[in-house]
Amino acid sequence: MLRKVFYISDGTAITAEVFGHAVLSQFPLEFDALTIPFVETETKAEAVKAQINDCFITTGERPLVFHSIVKPEIRDIIYSSEGLDYDFLNTFVAPLEKQLGVAAAPAMHRTHGKTNESYEARIDAINYAMENDDGQTMKHMDKADLILLGVSRCGKTPSSLYLSMQFGIKAANYPFTEDDMDNLKLPEALKRNKHKLFGLTIDPERLHEIRHSRMSNSRYSSLRQCRVEVKEVEMMYKKERIPFVNTTNHSVEEIATKILEETGLKRHMF
């Protein structure tokens, strides 16, 4: 039986999940995780405590409990359960209060809450990424913070959306298709914004696998076509001096981080 893990918060539980997953990923084990967000009342906290205690009774092992709970009265109820508590917020708050000389003023939903200016900026960035996905329009390229280039299925769309959702970056993306290969060049709207361009590439074999799973036995998914497209696009990147990264062995999070590191674009945390 897998060791049970609870991620609990009086907000979205994103912080507890991210920190907890990062910690547990250091161990060569699998876990059975349950995320419980918006534990905002003592009644809900008592219900969660009962779940934790039932898990202990059933398995005979104390479940791991990662939480980021602001209200002391709710946090104390979770503390009183049979779980092994890992409190992310209070682990760091008390030492920081001492260092900063300022008492913390905790408030629920502050970490991932909605503040007008930052929230609107993120929504604008997400809308921009969706409207300017896959070269749907070239009218608004001048408004982009970043324009991702690459062949079909190399990771442009998920990278654009991740950058917009996580960091509020207005990321457009433009695909180079089979029809472009005979005379591969940058459209005028991209030339005008060349300082915003960033290329993605991928190993042809991996591209072949991805395309084959979506459109098997087609010219589009053939290994030969994948090799041609990747080679031509990489040659263009080098000719035009466009920075690029190989996405083959990287997650969307890693790709986005590499792009930010290379471009120097400012991260906006929400």
VOBA-1610 file (N, C-alpha, C; in pm, whole numbers, padded with zeros to 5 digits, always signed):
BEGIN
Met+00084-00119+00000Met+00000+00000+00000Met+00088+00125+00000Leu+00053+00223-00084Leu+00131+00345-00093Leu+00108+00433+00029Arg+00213+00505+00068Arg+00202+00597+00182Arg+00109+00712+00145Lys+00014+00740+00234Lys-00085+00843+00207Lys-00028+00981+00237Val-00059+01077+00149Val-00014+01215+00165Val-00134+01308+00149Phe-00145+01406+00239Phe-00249+01507+00231Phe-00184+01643+00204Tyr-00238+01716+00105Tyr-00201+01855+00081Tyr-00323+01938+00120Ile-00308+02020+00223Ile-00424+02091+00279Ile-00398+02241+00284Ser-00502+02319+00256Ser-00487+02464+00265Ser-00623+02529+00286Asp-00620+02651+00340Asp-00742+02730+00348Asp-00760+02813+00220Gly-00667+02794+00124Gly-00677+02858-00008Gly-00681+02753-00116Thr-00608+02775-00223Thr-00612+02685-00338Thr-00535+02555-00316Ala-00444+02554-00220Ala-00356+02439-00191Ala-00243+02424-00293Ile-00229+02521-00382Ile-00122+02515-00481Ile+00014+02518-00413Thr+00030+02606-00313Thr+00158+02617-00243Thr+00193+02486-00173Ala+00098+02429-00101Ala+00122+02304-00030Ala+00158+02192-00128Glu+00087+02186-00241Glu+00114+02084-00342Glu+00254+02099-00400Val+00288+02220-00439Val+00418+02243-00504Val+00532+02213-00409Phe+00526+02267-00287Phe+00632+02241-00189Phe+00638+02094-00152Gly+00521+02035-00125Gly+00518+01895-00085Gly+00569+01803-00194His+00526+01828-00316His+00572+01745-00427His+00722+01758-00447Ala+00773+01881-00433Ala+00917+01902-00448Ala+00996+01823-00344Val+00947+01823-00222Val+01014+01748-00115Val+01008+01598-00140Leu+00889+01548-00170Leu+00871+01404-00187Leu+00938+01350-00313Ser+00959+01436-00411Ser+01026+01392-00534Ser+01171+01351-00509Gln+01224+01388-00394Gln+01362+01351-00360Gln+01372+01204-00318Phe+01260+01140-00296Phe+01259+01002-00249Phe+01214+00907-00361Pro+01281+00794-00378Pro+01246+00699-00485Pro+01125+00614-00447Leu+01015+00681-00415Leu+00894+00613-00371Leu+00773+00672-00443Glu+00664+00596-00444Glu+00537+00648-00494Glu+00445+00674-00376Phe+00361+00776-00391Phe+00271+00814-00282Phe+00128+00825-00333Asp+00034+00806-00243Asp-00108+00823-00273Asp-00149+00958-00215Ala-00161+01059-00303Ala-00182+01196-00256Ala-00327+01239-00270Leu-00372+01319-00175Leu-00504+01379-00176Leu-00491+01527-00145Thr-00544+01611-00233Thr-00539+01756-00213Thr-00675+01805-00164Ile-00673+01883-00055Ile-00797+01937+00001Ile-00782+02089+00015Pro-00837+02165-00079Pro-00829+02311-00071Pro-00946+02372+00007Phe-00937+02500+00035Phe-01044+02580+00095Phe-01098+02522+00225Val-01007+02481+00313Val-01047+02440+00448Val-01052+02568+00530Glu-01165+02637+00521Glu-01176+02774+00573Glu-01252+02784+00705Thr-01314+02674+00747Thr-01391+02677+00872Thr-01346+02563+00963Glu-01377+02577+01090Glu-01342+02473+01186Glu-01418+02344+01157Thr-01540+02357+01105Thr-01619+02239+01069Thr-01548+02158+00960Lys-01500+02229+00857Lys-01427+02161+00750Lys-01297+02100+00803Ala-01231+02174+00891Ala-01106+02124+00948Ala-01128+01995+01028Glu-01238+01990+01102Glu-01270+01868+01179Glu-01297+01751+01085Ala-01361+01778+00971Ala-01389+01672+00874Ala-01259+01620+00813Val-01167+01711+00785Val-01037+01670+00730Val-00958+01591+00834Lys-00963+01637+00959Lys-00897+01564+01068Lys-00950+01421+01076Ala-01080+01403+01060Ala-01139+01270+01064Ala-01086+01184+00949Gln-01070+01243+00831Gln-01014+01170+00717Gln-00872+01123+00746Ile-00793+01212+00804Ile-00654+01177+00837Ile-00649+01065+00940Asn-00733+01076+01041Asn-00735+00974+01147Asn-00785+00840+01094Asp-00885+00843+01007Asp-00935+00718+00947Asp-00825+00651+00864Cys-00747+00733+00794Cys-00636+00680+00714Cys-00534+00610+00805Phe-00505+00671+00919Phe-00410+00611+01014Phe-00462+00478+01067Ile-00591+00475+01099Ile-00652+00352+01152Ile-00650+00241+01046Thr-00677+00279+00922Thr-00686+00182+00812Thr-00549+00125+00774Thr-00450+00212+00766Thr-00319+00170+00716Thr-00219+00135+00826Gly-00241+00189+00945Gly-00145+00167+01053Gly-00023+00257+01042Glu-00023+00345+00943Glu+00086+00440+00926Glu+00032+00583+00932Arg+00107+00669+01000Arg+00064+00809+01008Arg+00081+00874+00871Pro-00024+00929+00814Pro-00011+00994+00683Pro+00072+01122+00693Leu+00135+01156+00581Leu+00211+01281+00573Leu+00114+01394+00540Val+00124+01503+00614Val+00030+01614+00597Val+00109+01742+00571Phe+00103+01789+00448Phe+00167+01916+00410Phe+00058+02022+00406His+00077+02131+00479His-00028+02232+00478His+00027+02375+00483Ser-00057+02465+00434Ser-00027+02608+00436Ser-00152+02679+00482Ile-00177+02674+00613Ile-00301+02725+00671Ile-00270+02851+00752Val-00344+02957+00725Val-00320+03086+00789Val-00384+03094+00927Lys-00511+03058+00938Lys-00583+03074+01065Lys-00533+02977+01171Pro-00489+03028+01288Pro-00436+02941+01394Pro-00537+02837+01442Glu-00665+02876+01456Glu-00765+02783+01509Glu-00788+02666+01414Ile-00779+02690+01284Ile-00793+02581+01186Ile-00667+02497+01184Arg-00554+02564+01187Arg-00425+02494+01186Arg-00412+02402+01308Asp-00460+02448+01425Asp-00450+02368+01548Asp-00531+02240+01539Ile-00643+02245+01467Ile-00725+02125+01450Ile-00649+02021+01367Ile-00584+02066+01261Ile-00503+01975+01178Ile-00386+01921+01258Tyr-00324+02008+01339Tyr-00214+01964+01425Tyr-00257+01851+01519Ser-00382+01855+01561Ser-00429+01757+01661Ser-00465+01621+01599Ser-00450+01609+01468Ser-00481+01482+01402Ser-00365+01384+01419Glu-00381+01264+01364Glu-00277+01161+01372Glu-00176+01172+01257Gly-00185+01279+01181Gly-00091+01296+01070Gly+00043+01350+01114Leu+00143+01332+01030Leu+00276+01391+01051Leu+00278+01526+00981Asp+00276+01634+01058Asp+00255+01767+01003Asp+00383+01832+00951Tyr+00370+01893+00833Tyr+00477+01975+00775Tyr+00412+02107+00734Asp+00433+02207+00821Asp+00367+02337+00807Asp+00461+02433+00735Phe+00434+02458+00608Phe+00525+02539+00528Phe+00528+02686+00571Leu+00412+02742+00597Leu+00408+02885+00629Leu+00480+02917+00759Asn+00443+02848+00866Asn+00499+02883+00996Asn+00643+02839+01016Thr+00689+02748+00932Thr+00830+02711+00937Thr+00918+02831+00906Phe+00869+02918+00818Phe+00950+03031+00773Phe+00906+03164+00832Val+00780+03176+00873Val+00728+03306+00918Val+00798+03356+01044Ala+00808+03270+01147Ala+00867+03315+01274Ala+01011+03363+01258Pro+01099+03286+01190Pro+01236+03335+01170Pro+01242+03465+01091Leu+01152+03480+00992Leu+01150+03602+00912Leu+01102+03722+00992Glu+01005+03700+01079Glu+00960+03809+01167Glu+01077+03864+01247Lys+01161+03774+01296Lys+01277+03814+01376Lys+01376+03892+01291Gln+01402+03843+01169Gln+01498+03908+01082Gln+01449+04043+01031Leu+01321+04050+00995Leu+01266+04172+00937Leu+01223+04275+01041Gly+01204+04225+01163Gly+01160+04316+01267Gly+01017+04362+01250Val+00939+04284+01180Val+00799+04317+01152Val+00714+04193+01176Ala+00604+04211+01245Ala+00514+04099+01269Ala+00436+04067+01142Ala+00420+03939+01114Ala+00343+03897+00997Ala+00196+03935+01016Ala+00130+03964+00906Ala-00014+03996+00908Ala-00085+03899+00815Pro-00098+03773+00857Pro-00152+03670+00768Pro-00296+03697+00727Ala-00324+03662+00602Ala-00461+03675+00550Ala-00484+03564+00449Met-00600+03502+00454Met-00631+03393+00362Met-00638+03444+00219His-00600+03356+00125His-00608+03380-00020His-00511+03487-00070Arg-00417+03529+00014Arg-00325+03633-00032Arg-00227+03580-00134Thr-00181+03455-00118Thr-00078+03401-00208Thr-00127+03389-00351His-00245+03331-00369His-00299+03313-00504His-00434+03383-00518Gly-00450+03490-00446Gly-00576+03562-00449Gly-00586+03658-00566Lys-00696+03732-00568Lys-00725+03823-00679Lys-00707+03967-00634Thr-00602+04032-00685Thr-00586+04175-00667Thr-00601+04238-00804Asn-00676+04346-00811Asn-00720+04399-00940Asn-00611+04412-01044Glu-00503+04484-01011Glu-00400+04514-01112Glu-00330+04387-01160Ser-00281+04305-01067Ser-00207+04186-01106Ser-00298+04082-01172Tyr-00421+04071-01122Tyr-00514+03974-01178Tyr-00550+04010-01323Glu-00577+04137-01347Glu-00610+04181-01482Glu-00493+04161-01577Ala-00371+04184-01528Ala-00252+04165-01612Ala-00238+04019-01653Arg-00265+03928-01560Arg-00254+03787-01592Arg-00363+03744-01691Ile-00486+03789-01670Ile-00595+03755-01760Ile-00567+03809-01900Asp-00515+03931-01908Asp-00480+03989-02038Asp-00375+03903-02109Ala-00276+03857-02032Ala-00169+03776-02091Ala-00223+03641-02140Ile-00312+03580-02064Ile-00370+03451-02104Ile-00455+03467-02230Asn-00538+03572-02231Asn-00620+03598-02349Asn-00533+03623-02472Tyr-00425+03697-02451Tyr-00335+03727-02563Tyr-00273+03598-02618Ala-00227+03510-02528Ala-00165+03385-02571Ala-00261+03299-02651Met-00388+03295-02609Met-00486+03213-02680Met-00522+03273-02816Glu-00535+03406-02819Glu-00572+03473-02944Glu-00460+03471-03047Asn-00337+03461-03000Asn-00221+03465-03089Asn-00146+03333-03092Asp-00223+03225-03078Asp-00166+03091-03079Asp-00154+03038-03221Asp-00042+02975-03251Asp-00023+02902-03377Asp-00042+02990-03501Gly-00003+03117-03490Gly-00009+03206-03605Gly-00149+03238-03653Gln-00250+03230-03562Gln-00389+03257-03603Gln-00403+03396-03663Thr-00330+03491-03606Thr-00330+03627-03657Thr-00192+03687-03638Met-00157+03779-03728Met-00027+03847-03718Met-00047+03995-03684Lys-00172+04031-03655Lys-00205+04171-03635Lys-00150+04229-03505His-00133+04145-03405His-00100+04196-03273His+00040+04156-03225Met+00127+04119-03317Met+00262+04078-03279Met+00340+04191-03211Asp+00309+04316-03246Asp+00379+04430-03186Asp+00352+04441-03037Lys+00242+04382-02991Lys+00206+04389-02850Lys+00266+04276-02767Ala+00332+04182-02833Ala+00387+04065-02763Ala+00508+04101-02679Asp+00523+04031-02567Asp+00649+04036-02490Asp+00748+03936-02548Leu+00692+03830-02609Leu+00773+03719-02658Leu+00697+03649-02771Ile+00771+03606-02873Ile+00711+03530-02983Ile+00790+03401-03001Leu+00726+03288-02976Leu+00791+03158-02989Leu+00773+03105-03131Leu+00880+03048-03185Leu+00879+02992-03319Leu+00910+02843-03314Gly+00870+02770-03417Gly+00908+02629-03424Gly+00817+02551-03515Val+00856+02426-03541Val+00773+02338-03622Val+00652+02293-03541Ser+00555+02236-03607Ser+00436+02186-03540Ser+00470+02077-03440Arg+00415+02087-03319Arg+00429+01988-03212Arg+00565+01989-03143Cys+00629+02105-03139Cys+00757+02112-03066Cys+00740+02174-02928Gly+00617+02215-02891Gly+00593+02267-02756Gly+00560+02415-02749Lys+00528+02477-02862Lys+00503+02622-02863Lys+00380+02661-02782Thr+00268+02594-02807Thr+00143+02633-02741Thr+00147+02613-02590Pro+00185+02496-02539Pro+00190+02482-02393Pro+00289+02578-02327Ser+00401+02605-02394Ser+00499+02698-02337Ser+00442+02840-02332Ser+00371+02881-02438Ser+00311+03014-02442Ser+00207+03030-02331Leu+00122+02929-02316Leu+00017+02936-02215Leu+00075+02933-02074Tyr+00177+02852-02054Tyr+00240+02845-01921Tyr+00302+02980-01884Leu+00373+03041-01978Leu+00436+03171-01952Leu+00332+03278-01921Ser+00219+03272-01987Ser+00114+03371-01963Ser+00045+03348-01828Met+00015+03222-01797Met-00058+03191-01675Met+00028+03208-01551Gln+00154+03168-01559Gln+00240+03171-01441Gln+00309+03305-01420Phe+00342+03372-01530Phe+00426+03492-01518Phe+00368+03617-01584Gly+00247+03607-01639Gly+00185+03725-01699Gly+00254+03777-01822Ile+00323+03688-01894Ile+00396+03728-02015Ile+00306+03709-02137Lys+00296+03812-02219Lys+00217+03804-02341Lys+00300+03731-02447Ala+00274+03603-02460Ala+00354+03517-02548Ala+00270+03470-02667Ala+00311+03514-02785Ala+00250+03465-02909Ala+00334+03349-02960Asn+00282+03271-03054Asn+00367+03169-03115Asn+00330+03152-03262Tyr+00431+03116-03340Tyr+00414+03106-03485Tyr+00475+02976-03536Pro+00399+02898-03615Pro+00448+02769-03664Pro+00510+02778-03804Phe+00613+02698-03826Phe+00666+02679-03961Phe+00615+02544-04009Thr+00548+02544-04124Thr+00483+02423-04173Thr+00560+02363-04291Glu+00511+02249-04336Glu+00570+02180-04451Glu+00577+02272-04573Asp+00475+02355-04592Asp+00470+02444-04707Asp+00576+02554-04703Asp+00628+02581-04583Asp+00729+02687-04569Asp+00869+02639-04604Met+00891+02509-04609Met+01026+02456-04614Met+01103+02490-04741Asp+01035+02506-04854Asp+01105+02534-04980Asp+01165+02674-04983Asn+01105+02765-04908Asn+01156+02903-04905Asn+01134+02960-04765Leu+01205+02903-04669Leu+01183+02937-04529Leu+01237+03076-04497Lys+01148+03162-04449Lys+01189+03297-04413Lys+01090+03353-04311Leu+01131+03461-04247Leu+01047+03524-04147Leu+00944+03616-04214Pro+00817+03604-04178Pro+00717+03700-04226Pro+00752+03841-04177Glu+00700+03940-04242Glu+00733+04079-04210Glu+00700+04114-04065Ala+00587+04065-04014Ala+00549+04096-03875Ala+00650+04041-03775Leu+00715+03929-03810Leu+00818+03873-03723Leu+00950+03946-03739Lys+00983+03984-03861Lys+01107+04062-03882Lys+01103+04191-03801Arg+00987+04254-03802Arg+00971+04381-03731Arg+00988+04364-03580Asn+00963+04243-03531Asn+00974+04214-03388Asn+01084+04111-03359Lys+01189+04119-03434Lys+01294+04017-03427Lys+01355+04006-03287His+01361+04117-03215His+01418+04115-03080His+01332+04037-02981Lys+01208+04004-03020Lys+01118+03928-02934Lys+01114+03779-02968Leu+01183+03740-03074Leu+01173+03603-03122Leu+01257+03507-03040Phe+01202+03389-03017Phe+01275+03281-02949Phe+01231+03150-03011Gly+01328+03067-03052Gly+01296+02944-03121Gly+01293+02821-03031Leu+01206+02728-03068Leu+01203+02596-03006Leu+01237+02493-03112Thr+01313+02393-03074Thr+01340+02283-03164Thr+01324+02152-03087Ile+01337+02040-03157Ile+01312+01910-03096Ile+01384+01804-03179Asp+01424+01696-03115Asp+01487+01587-03190Asp+01386+01527-03288Pro+01424+01506-03414Pro+01330+01454-03515Pro+01263+01323-03475Glu+01337+01234-03408Glu+01280+01106-03368Glu+01164+01126-03269Arg+01184+01217-03176Arg+01078+01244-03078Arg+00960+01314-03145Leu+00988+01404-03238Leu+00882+01471-03312Leu+00800+01370-03392His+00869+01275-03453His+00802+01167-03528His+00707+01089-03438Glu+00751+01057-03316Glu+00666+00984-03222Glu+00540+01063-03188Ile+00558+01193-03160Ile+00444+01277-03122Ile+00344+01288-03237Arg+00395+01317-03355Arg+00307+01334-03470Arg+00240+01202-03510His+00315+01093-03500His+00261+00961-03537His+00143+00924-03448Ser+00149+00962-03318Ser+00040+00930-03227Ser-00086+01009-03258Arg-00069+01121-03330Arg-00183+01207-03362Arg-00232+01187-03505Met-00138+01160-03597Met-00174+01146-03738Met-00081+01043-03802Ser-00106+00916-03773Ser-00018+00810-03818Ser-00023+00791-03969Asn+00084+00735-04022Asn+00092+00700-04165Asn+00061+00818-04257Ser+00117+00933-04222Ser+00099+01051-04305Ser+00236+01112-04335Arg+00242+01191-04439Arg+00367+01262-04471Arg+00407+01351-04354Tyr+00307+01416-04293Tyr+00328+01506-04179Tyr+00403+01437-04066Ser+00372+01310-04040Ser+00432+01240-03926Ser+00553+01154-03963Ser+00588+01149-04091Ser+00699+01064-04133Ser+00831+01114-04074Leu+00920+01021-04044Leu+01049+01058-03986Leu+01128+01146-04082Arg+01119+01116-04210Arg+01190+01196-04309Arg+01144+01342-04307Gln+01012+01361-04303Gln+00959+01497-04301Gln+00999+01570-04172Cys+00997+01498-04062Cys+01037+01558-03935Cys+01183+01603-03939Arg+01268+01520-03997Arg+01409+01555-04008Arg+01429+01679-04096Val+01358+01684-04208Val+01369+01798-04299Val+01329+01927-04229Glu+01214+01924-04164Glu+01161+02045-04101Glu+01253+02095-03989Val+01297+02004-03903Val+01384+02044-03792Val+01515+02101-03844Lys+01573+02037-03943Lys+01699+02085-03999Lys+01685+02224-04060Glu+01581+02245-04140Glu+01561+02374-04205Glu+01536+02486-04104Val+01456+02457-04003Val+01424+02559-03904Val+01546+02594-03819Glu+01624+02494-03780Glu+01745+02522-03703Glu+01845+02604-03784Met+01855+02575-03914Met+01943+02654-04000Met+01898+02800-04007Met+01766+02820-04010Met+01714+02956-04013Met+01743+03029-03882Tyr+01725+02959-03768Tyr+01757+03020-03639Tyr+01901+03073-03639Lys+01992+02988-03685Lys+02133+03025-03683Lys+02161+03141-03780Lys+02100+03135-03897Lys+02120+03241-03997Lys+02068+03375-03945Glu+01951+03372-03882Glu+01889+03496-03834Glu+01933+03533-03692Arg+02019+03449-03634Arg+02070+03472-03498Arg+01955+03481-03397Ile+01864+03385-03407Ile+01752+03374-03314Ile+01789+03271-03207Pro+01787+03306-03080Pro+01819+03208-02975Pro+01715+03097-02975Phe+01757+02975-02943Phe+01660+02865-02941Phe+01702+02760-02840Val+01605+02676-02802Val+01629+02570-02705Val+01566+02441-02756Asn+01631+02329-02727Asn+01578+02198-02764Asn+01484+02150-02653Thr+01360+02122-02689Thr+01256+02087-02590Thr+01245+01937-02562Thr+01324+01856-02631Thr+01304+01710-02629Thr+01294+01651-02489Asn+01389+01684-02404Asn+01396+01621-02273Asn+01357+01714-02159His+01278+01817-02191His+01244+01915-02089His+01092+01927-02072Ser+01051+01949-01948Ser+00910+01975-01919Ser+00875+02118-01960Val+00747+02149-01962Val+00703+02285-01994Val+00762+02384-01895Glu+00766+02346-01767Glu+00822+02435-01665Glu+00969+02464-01693Glu+01043+02361-01733Glu+01186+02380-01762Glu+01207+02464-01888Ile+01125+02440-01990Ile+01135+02519-02114Ile+01111+02666-02084Ala+01004+02694-02009Ala+00971+02833-01975Ala+01084+02899-01896Thr+01141+02826-01803Thr+01250+02882-01722Thr+01373+02912-01807Lys+01404+02823-01901Lys+01517+02846-01990Lys+01493+02969-02078Ile+01370+02985-02125Ile+01336+03102-02206Ile+01353+03230-02126Leu+01303+03231-02004Leu+01315+03350-01919Leu+01462+03382-01890Glu+01540+03277-01867Glu+01683+03297-01839Glu+01755+03357-01959Glu+01723+03307-02078Glu+01789+03354-02201Glu+01746+03495-02239Thr+01618+03524-02224Thr+01564+03652-02272Thr+01573+03764-02169Gly+01580+03727-02041Gly+01583+03830-01937Gly+01447+03890-01909Leu+01340+03828-01961Leu+01205+03878-01934Leu+01174+03871-01785Lys+01106+03971-01736Lys+01075+03977-01594Lys+00960+03884-01559Arg+00979+03811-01451Arg+00872+03724-01401Arg+00776+03808-01316His+00648+03785-01333His+00547+03846-01247His+00483+03733-01168Met+00496+03735-01036Met+00439+03631-00953Met+00299+03672-00906Phe+00203+03579-00915Phe+00065+03610-00881Phe+00020+03529-00760
//
